[in-house]
Amino acid sequence: KIVNNQIEIDIDDDGKGMGEEQSVLALQRGIRIDETKPGSGLGLSIVKDIANEYGGTIKLSKAHLGGLQARLSIPAVQVKN
């Protein structure tokens, strides 16, 4: 959806979610919140870096489903022909 000239993409899950402190940590490079699952802890930090390159943001919060919501916001650009 487009809100205030920003393209917003929401990704929600119905898992256990995470608290505010965990959400801050999850966006840091190499940090893994759930060490019982495979992974490197790079995914969300890479998304954050890409969003920043385009003047956007990623925000983690509680989803309507009860789990985690990741909201990617980047500036909308109009292409002139």
C-alpha positions in Angstrom: 0.0 0.0 0.0 1.1 3.6 -0.4 0.8 5.9 2.7 2.2 9.5 2.8 4.2 8.9 -0.4 5.8 5.7 1.1 5.3 2.2 -0.2 4.6 0.0 2.8 5.0 -3.7 2.8 3.8 -5.6 5.8 4.8 -9.2 6.6 2.9 -10.8 9.5 3.2 -14.2 11.2 1.3 -16.0 13.8 4.2 -17.2 15.9 5.2 -16.2 19.4 6.5 -12.8 18.3 9.2 -10.9 20.2 9.4 -8.0 22.7 10.7 -4.5 21.9 14.2 -5.3 23.2 14.4 -8.4 21.0 13.1 -6.4 18.0 16.0 -3.9 18.3 18.5 -6.8 18.6 17.0 -8.7 15.7 17.9 -5.8 13.3 21.6 -6.0 14.3 24.1 -7.9 12.1 24.9 -11.4 13.3 22.3 -11.4 16.2 20.0 -14.4 16.3 17.0 -14.3 18.6 16.2 -18.1 18.3 19.5 -20.0 18.5 17.6 -23.3 18.1 17.0 -22.7 14.4 19.6 -22.6 11.6 20.7 -19.3 10.2 23.4 -16.6 10.4 21.5 -13.6 11.9 22.1 -11.6 8.7 18.7 -11.5 7.1 16.9 -8.6 8.9 20.1 -6.5 9.1 20.5 -6.8 5.3 16.9 -5.8 4.8 17.6 -2.8 7.1 20.7 -1.8 5.1 18.9 -2.0 1.8 15.9 0.0 3.1 18.4 2.7 4.4 20.0 2.8 0.9 16.7 3.8 -0.6 15.8 6.2 2.2 13.4 3.8 3.9 13.0 1.9 7.1 12.1 -1.5 8.5 10.1 -1.7 11.8 9.3 -4.8 13.8 6.2 -4.8 16.0 3.3 -7.1 17.1 1.2 -8.4 14.2 -2.6 -8.6 14.3 -2.2 -12.4 14.2 -0.3 -12.2 17.5 3.2 -12.9 16.1 5.7 -10.5 14.5 5.0 -7.9 11.9 7.9 -6.6 9.8 7.0 -3.3 8.0 9.2 -2.2 5.2 8.7 1.4 4.1 10.4 3.0 1.1 9.8 6.3 -0.7 7.4 6.0 -3.6 8.9 7.3 -6.9 6.9 8.5 -9.8 8.5 7.7 -13.2 8.2 10.5 -15.8 7.9 9.4 -19.4 
